[in-house]
Amino acid sequence: MTQAILINVTEEIVRGLVRFLLNGVEYQTFCNCELCEMNIIATALNNLPPKYVTSDITRAEAFKILKTPHNIEAVNKEIIHAIYHFPTEDSHLKERKG
């Protein structure tokens, strides 16, 4: 018997894109610590519809649907909006030092 799974495919896509964007040159001034990354992911996910699946087959189908240019554009928009809600690396470091 196969083990039951529950996966939010939207979350998988958002996590990957957030890591990619935060490590790119366009967003290098934004903090990419684990806490900020998770805050950005959570903020974006709260503004996107979830897509839960329960098998590898339905996961592959959901990825195909969610990776269309229109859907990726909507996901990127929410991620970029979320990135700007959190501090730049310099201001974040100042907050940590007090």
N, C-alpha and C positions, 0 to 999 in steps of 0.2 A: 504494500500500500504506500502511496506517495504521501509525504508529509504536507499538511495544509500550510499555505502561505497567505499572507495578506500584505500587499505592496501598494504604495501610492506612487504610481509612475510619474505623476507630476512632481512629486518630491525628488525622485531620482534625477529628473531632468534639471530641476532648479538647483540642486546641490552641485551638479557638474558644471552648470553654466556660471554659478556664483564663483566657484573656485577658479574657473577659466578667466572670468572678467577681473577678479581681484588680483590675479597674478599677471595681468596684461599691463601694457604701458599706459593705457587710458585712465586706469584707476589706481595707479601706483601710489598716489598720495593718500589713499584711503586705507584705514587700518584693515589688515587681513588676519588679525588674531582669531583664535577659535571662537571667542565670545562674539565678536563683531560679525564674523561669518555666519554663525548660528542666528544672530539677530536679523541679519539681512535675509537669510533663508526663511525664517519664520514670518517676517513681515511680507515677503513676496508671496509665500504660500497662503497667508491669510487673505490675499486678494485674488487668488486663482482658484478655479474649481478643481477639487481633487479628482483623481482617476484611480480608483482602487481596483485591483485585480487579485485573483486567487490561484493563478497558475502561470507557468512559464509561457504557455501558448497565448493566453489572454494578455500577458505582459508584452509580448512581441507585437501583438495586434494594437495594443494601446500606444506603444512607442511609435508605430507607423502612423497612427492618427495624430498623435501629439507633435510629431516632428515635421509637420507641414510648415511651410514658410509663414502662413498666417498665425498659427499657434505659437511658433517660436518667437515671432515678433511680439505677440501679446505677453509671453513669458519674459522676454528681454525687457520690455517696457516696465513690468512690475519689479524686476530685479534692479534695474537702474534707478527707479524711483526709490526703492528700499535702500540702495547704497547711499543715496544722498541724505537719508535720515540719520546716518551714523557718522561719527567723527572721522576726520582725516587722521592719518597716523600721527602727525605732530601734535595735534590737540589731544588725541587719545593718550599719548605718552605723557603729556603734561598733567592730564587728569590723574593718571596712575601715580605720578610723583607727588601729587598734592599741591 
